[in-house]
Amino acid sequence: MKRLQRRTKRSAAVSATNTKTHAFSERMSSYQNMLSTRWQALPPRDQLALAILSVFLLVFIGGYGGYSIHQAAKESENDYQEQVADYFWLRAQAGNIDSNALSAGNNANGEADMPPANRISALLNTTGITDAQVVAAGDSVQLSFIHPSQAVVSTALGKLEQQGWQFTQLSMQQDLTNKSIQVQATVIL
């Protein structure tokens, strides 16, 4: 009994699909018949002109579409080739970069003329610490700041060491309420 019901459902679904397909094919054939009768009603000269115009439009649209796709592909390829060339140039230049020479070049560009407190203040500003208190005390420099990011604090202290500053005193405390880090340090060159 169940098999019979399944077959009935399947045959009903197939017949519904066939009905839709049949209706669509009938509609298309009636449309083709209408176009054919209108084409036959045209004089031969108009048929020839319409055929030539149709061929011209197909060639023009196809040619222009192909040309525009070709131009877009060519531009994309050129952009890709430029990016690849830039990438390989940068890789080739990576060995030529000396970080010690860069830091010495920065000192030669006027940083050495700055007082030590100003150099440390400028270095802290470049790392993202803007409200630091920096005071020169003889040969040493005392600095104090608060910052919420531990990554920024460690980057700043690392850059100070890279510049040749040595820590004689370093105190770091984290505020438990807002998680900011308070740093107090004394450095010498």
N, C-alpha and C positions, 0 to 999 in steps of 0.2 A: 504494500500500500504506500509506504513511504517512498519507494523507488518511483512509483507512478506519479506521486506529487512532485518529486524532484524533477522528473522528466517534463511534467506539465509546466513547472516554473521555468525550466531552461528553454523550452520551446516557446513560451510566452515572451521571454526576454529576447530570444533570437528573432521572433516575428516582429517585436517592437523595433529592434534595430534594423531589420530588413525594411520595415515600413518607412522609417526615417530616411534610410538610404534611397529607397525607391522614390520618395517624395522629392528628395534633393535632386536625383537624376532626372526626374520629370521636369522639375523647375529649370534645370540647366538645359535640357533639350528644347524646352519651349523658348528659352532665351536665345539659344543658337538658331532656332527656326525663325524667330523674329528678326535677328540680325541678317540671316541669309536672305529673307524676303526683302528687307530694306536695301541690302546690297544689290540684289537683282533689279530693284526698282531704279537704281541710279543709272544715269547714262554712262557709256563706256569711258568717256573722257574723265568724268568725275571719279569713276572707279580707279582709273590709272593714277589720277592726282592723289587720291586718298591712299592708295598703295604706296606711292613714292614718298608721301609725307610720313606714313607709318614707318617705313624703312629708315628714313632720315632721322626720325625721332628715336627709334631704337638704337641706331648707330651712335647718335649724338649722346644720348643718355648713357649707353654702355661705355662709350669712349671716355666721356668726362668722368664717369664713376671710376673707371679703371685708372685714369690719369691721376685723379685725386687720391686714390688709395695708394698708388705708386709713390706719389710725392710724400704722403704721410709716412709711409714705410721708410723712404729714403731719409727723411728728417730724423726719424726715430733711430735709425741705424747710425747716422752721423752723431747724434747726441750720445748714444751708447759708446761709440768709438772714442769720443772726447773724454767721457767719464773714465773709460778704461785707461786711456793715456795718462790722465791726471792721477789715477790711482797708482799706476806703475811708477810715475815720476816721483810721487810722494814716498813710495816705498824705497826708491833708489836714494832719495835724499835723507831718509831716516838715519842712516849711518853717519851722515855728515853733521848732525846736530849734536853739539856737546853742551850738556846742561851747565857744566861748570863755566864754560866760556860765556854762556848766556848770562849767568849771574855776575861774572866779572865784567861783562859788557855793560850791565845795568849799573854797576858801581862806577864804571868809567864815565857813564853818561851824566854824572852829577849826583848820584846817591852818596858817593864818598864825601862830597862837600857838605852834606847835610849833617846836623848833629845826630848822635846815636839815638836819642829819644824820638826825634822826628822820623828817622829811618824805621824804627820799630813801629811807630804809630802808622806810617804809610804801609808797612807790610801787613799789619793787622787789618787795616782798612781793605786791602786787596783780598784778604781771605774772608771778609764778611763780618768782621768785628768792628763796629763803628763807634762804640761808646767806651773805648778803653781809656784808662787813666795811665799815662806814661810819664815818668819823672826821672830825670838824670840825677844820679847821686854819686859824684866822683867818677870813678872808672866804670861803675856799674849803672844799670838802668832798672828801675822798679816799675812793674806794670801790674795792673789790676783790671779785670773786666768780668762781666757776667754774660753768658750766652746760653740759650736753650738747647742748642745742638751740640752733642758730644763730638760729632764728626767734624764740625767747623772748628771746635776748640783743638782737637788733635791735629787737624791740618795746619792751623796757625802755629802751634808749638813746633810741629815738624818743620815748617818753613823757617822758623827762627833758628833751629839747629842747622838747617841746610845753609843758611847765610853765615854760619860760623859763630853764632851766639851760644854761650855755654850757661847752663842754669846752675846758679849757686844755691838758689832756694826756689822751691816750687810747692805750692799748696793748692789743692783742688778739692772743693766741697760741692756736693749736690744738694740743692734745696728740695726737700721732700714734698712740698706742696705744689710747686710749679715745675719741678724737674730741671730747673736751670742750673748751670754749672758756674760756680764762682772760682776764678783763678787769680792767684796772687803769686808773682814770681819776681826773682831778681836775676838778671842776666849780665854777663860781661862778654866783651868781644875778644 
